Amino acid sequence: MALHLDHEVMPLPLRDPFRIARSDHGAGHVATTLIVELRDDRFPGVVGVGEGFPDRFYGESVDTMAAVLPALLAAIGEPAPTPDGLASAGAAMDQAIAHNGAAKCALDIALHDLVGKVLDQPITTLLGLTGSIPPTDFTLGLDEPAIVAERARRAASFPALKIKVGGPADIPTLEAVRAVYDGPIRVDANTGWQPDDAVRLLPALERLGVELIEQPFPAHRLDQLAWLQERSSLPVVADESAVTIRDLRGLVGVVAGINVKLAKCGGIGPARAMLEEARELGFRTFVGCMEETSVGIAASAAVASLAEWVDLDGNLLLADDPFEGLELGRDCRWRLSDRPGLGVARRAVRSATLV
């Protein structure tokens, strides 16, 4: 067999506790991701690195990922080291297993990294995309209003902040943030609101300069999402309701925007296709992330030129990013490497990533 895949379960201590309305990732203190290394006998010495972040909400764990990766590897065979070969590999994974987006994501990113290295091309060049992308926002988890405000003050150089809501003190938290930060605020309820809550909060959200509302209601309640969008001057963005490209047409006329994440949809190839179709359907587009290393963030940044909004700060939430090579400019835009593939590598000595 030409392809060989190794995986590593990697705990990622977080710089600050990070809690969201529907669950605590690693109890808010430690996230866990899965890193893979892909080798191809046809190209000795070349290693493709990938990452998939499992989320219990989508039925995945590092154990389920490890269980399905051999089947995914067998399904793709020996893909040609070309863009068409990458597309064929993605289609083969979808045909082999219906869900398991994080597992597909890890293998898909590793394939793109490997092919980019074989062809001596950065992934953006391989995809025919530009490296010019919008700046990233910075995300603050649920906590006491004063604590969130202090974190907002520390992150005031970012052009927008994304505030996790869905707790008992949403408006006091947003008011505390607004007192120390004058840029756009994006709120993400992670399915934690009820319709009455959302309508009651709308005037305050508008007054406080909130730019968008992400996933206020349960994923399957498209009726509630449409009901709120009809009443809101702010765009409602689907995240948990928009897992793969197959969800898009059902969201037409329901929400204004779509948040695409590689770990949900299955990697670089599926994310590109999802973003392109979302734009064709008239959605505003968002590229988001999990609490990932620079591997996952670099892969997401490769398709971020197709998005209006960018939320690619997962590696900035970590106490210690084990990879290097991805640089954040002073304008908070990720500077994509001109090195082949993802352009990231393991750190020889790990050091804290600071905002």
N, C-alpha and C positions, 0 to 999 in steps of 0.2 A: 504494500500500500504506500502511495506517495506521500500522503499527509499524516502528520503526527501531532497530537494536541496534548499539551500538559496544562493543568490548571492549579491555581493557588487561591485558597480562601484567605482573604486579607482583611483583618480588623482595621478600622480607621477611626481612631479617637478624634472627636470633634473639638474644635477650639472653644466653642461655647455650647451649652445645652441647646439642642435643636428639636423643638416639639411642634407638632402640627395637630389639627383638630381631630382627625380620624384615627391617628395612631402615633406612637413614639418610635421613631427609627432608632433601634438600639437603645431604647429607654431614654433617648435624647442625648446620650453621651458618646456612644460608639456606634458607627455604622459598619456594615460588613459588605464587602464587594467580592467579586470573583474575577481574577486576572488569568488570562490564558496566553499561552505561547504556542504558535503554530509553525511547524517546519514542513518543508516540502523536499522530498528526496531529489527532485529535479533541479533544485537550486540550493546546493550545499552552502551552509553558513548563513543563510538568510532566515531571520526569525520575525514573524509577524506577531505583534502584541495586541491583545484585545481586552475589553472589560465589559462585564454585564452586572448591573446592580439589581439584585432580586428584591422585590417588594411583596410582602405578604398579601397586600390588597389585590394583586394580580395573580395570586396563587403560586408564587415562586419563592424559593429559598436556595441557598447555596447547594443544598442536597438535591433538590429537583433539577437544578442546572447541571450538576455533575452527572445525574442519572440520564439526562437526555442528550448531552453533548456527543457521546459516541454515536447515537443514532443520526444526529445532524451531520456529523463528520462523514459517516457512511453515505448519507444521502447526496452530498455534494460531489462525491467521486474525486476526480482530478480536474478541477476547473482550469480553463485556459487563463493565463495571467494577462487578462485584458478586461476592459470595462464590460464587454459582452459576457465574458466568463464569470465575472462577479455577479452580474444580473441573473445568469443562469443558476448560480449557486444559491442566490437568495430565493429564487422560485422553487428550487429543489427543497430547501429547508421548509418553506411554507407548505409544500405538498406532503412532506414527511410528517410534520407535526403542526397542528392547528394554532397553538398558542405558544407559551414559553418564550415571550419576547426578549427577556433578559439573556437567556441562553443563546438565542439566535443572534442577539446583539454582540455578545462576546466573540462569537465565531466570525460574524460579518466584519467587525472592526479589524480583527486579526487578519482576515483575508485581504481587506483593503490595504492594511499596513504592509503585508507581505508583497502584494502585487505592486504597490508603489515603490517598494525597495527594489524589486526585481527590474522594474522599468525605469528606475532612477527618477521618479517623479513624485512631488508632493501630492497628497490626496486631492487637493483642490484642482490641480492640473489634470490629474487622472479623470476627475469628474467633469472637467470643463467648466468649473465654477470660479468665481472671483474670491479672493481672500479679503475683500473689503466688506466688513460686517458691522452691524450696529453695536453700540457699546452694551456691555452687560449691566444689569441691575445687581443689587446685592440683597439677599434674603435674610430676614430676621424672624426667628421662631417665636412661638407663644411663650410669654412670660409675664411677670408683673410689669405694669406700664412704665415705671421708672427704669427698670432694667432694660426693656426694649428701647426706651429713649436714649439711654447711655450707649447702647450698641449702635443706634442710629447716628448719634453724634460721632462715634468712631468711624462710621462708614459714610460720612457726609460728602466725601469726594466722589461717590458714585452718582451718575446722572439720574438714577431712579432707585427707589427702595421698594422691595416686595415684602409686605408685612403679612405674616401668617395670622389669620383671625379664626373666629369660631369658638372663642372662649367667652367667659362672663364679662370681660372688660374691654370689648373691642373698641368702643368709641373713646374711653379714657386712654387706651393705648395709642390710638391714632392721633388724638389730641396731643399727647406727650411727645410723639414723634414729630408732629408738625411744629411744635415749639422749638425744636432744635434742627429741623431740616426743612428747606424750602423748595425742594425739587418734587417731581412727580412721585406719587405713592401708588403702588399696585397692591391690591388685597387678594389674598388666597384663602378661602374658607375650607378647602379640602373636604367638601361635602358636609360641613359642620353646621350650616344654617337651616332654619325653617323658613318657609315663604313669608310668614308674618314678620320674622326677624329682619329679613332682607328689605322689605318695603319700609319698615320702621327706620332702618338705618340709612336709606337712600339719601334723604336730605342732608344728613351729616356727612356722608361720603362725598357728596358733591361740594359741600361747603369746605371740606378739608382738602380738596384738590386731588381726590382719588382718580386715577387714570383708567382703571379697569377693575372688574370683579371676576376672579377666577373660581370656577367650580363651586358655587355656593351650595348646591343641593346634591343629593345622591346621584350616582352615575346614571341609573336607569330612569330617573325622573325628568325626561326630556320635556314633559308637559310643564313642569315647574320652571325649568330653565327658560322655556319660551314665554311663559307668563311673566317672569321677571324682566326679560329683555324687552317685552312690549311696554313695560312701565319705567324702564331705566334709560336715562340719557347716557349712561356709561356702558361701554361694551362689556358683555358677558362672554367669558372665554371658557371653553370646555377643555378639561384636562382628563379627569377620570372617565368622562363620557367619550373621549376621543382617543382610543387606544391604538387602533390601526387604521389604515386607509379605508377599510371596509365600513368604518363608522361615519365617514364624512357625509355621505349623501343623506343619511338620516338626521343630520344636524343642520341641514340647509333650512333657513327660516326659523331656526330654534335659537341659535347664538350668533354673535358677531365674529367671534374668533376661536382659534384652535391652538392648543399647546401641544406641540410635537416633541416627544422625548424618544431618544434612541432605545433606551431600555424598555420602553413600552412596545414600540412598533417593530423592533427587530434589528436595528443597526443603521448604518449610513445609507445603504441603498434604499431600504423601506422609508427612512425619514425623508430622503430627497423626493421620492415619489409622492409621499403624503403631503409634503409642503407644496409641491408643484400642483397637485390636484386641488388642494385647499385654496390656493390662489385662483385657480381657474373657476372654482365654485363661488368665489366672491368673499371668502373668509379673510379676516385679518390674521396674520400668522405670528406665532410665538414659538421659539425654540427654547425648551427647558431642559432640566437635568435632574439627577438625583445627587446624593452626597458622594460624588465620584472622584477618582483621581484625575490627574491631567490626561490620562489615556482616554477616558470617556469624554472629557471636556474638549480635547483636541479633535476628537471624532465628530462631536456635535458642532464645533466651530467650523468644520469643513463644509457644512451645509447651511450655516447661519446667514449667508448672503441671501437666502431665499425667505428670510423672516423679517418682519417689521419690528418685533420686540425680541430681545435676547435676555434669557435668564440662565447664564452659564457661569455659576459661581460655586459649584459643588466642591471643587478643589480648594477654594478659598475658605470654606467652612472647616477644613481639616486642620488639626493641630500639626500634622506632619505629612505632606504629600510625598509619597515614595518615588515619584517620577519628576523629571525636569525636562525643559526644552520648550515649554509653552510660556510665553511672556505676555503680561498684561500691560498695555501702554498707559501713559498718563491720562489718556482720554477714556480709559476703561474699555478699550477695544482689545480683544485678543489678537496678538500679532502671530499669524500663522507662519510656521517655519517653512523655509524653502528647501529643507532637507527631505530626502525621499520618505514616502509613507507618512505616518503621523508626525514625525519629527520629535518624538519624545523618547526618553530612555530612563532606566532606573538610576536613581541617585546613588552615587558611591557612598556618600555620607548624608543621612537624612537630617533635614533641618525644618523648622516650623515655617509654614506659609503665613505671612502676616498681611492684614489689610492695611 
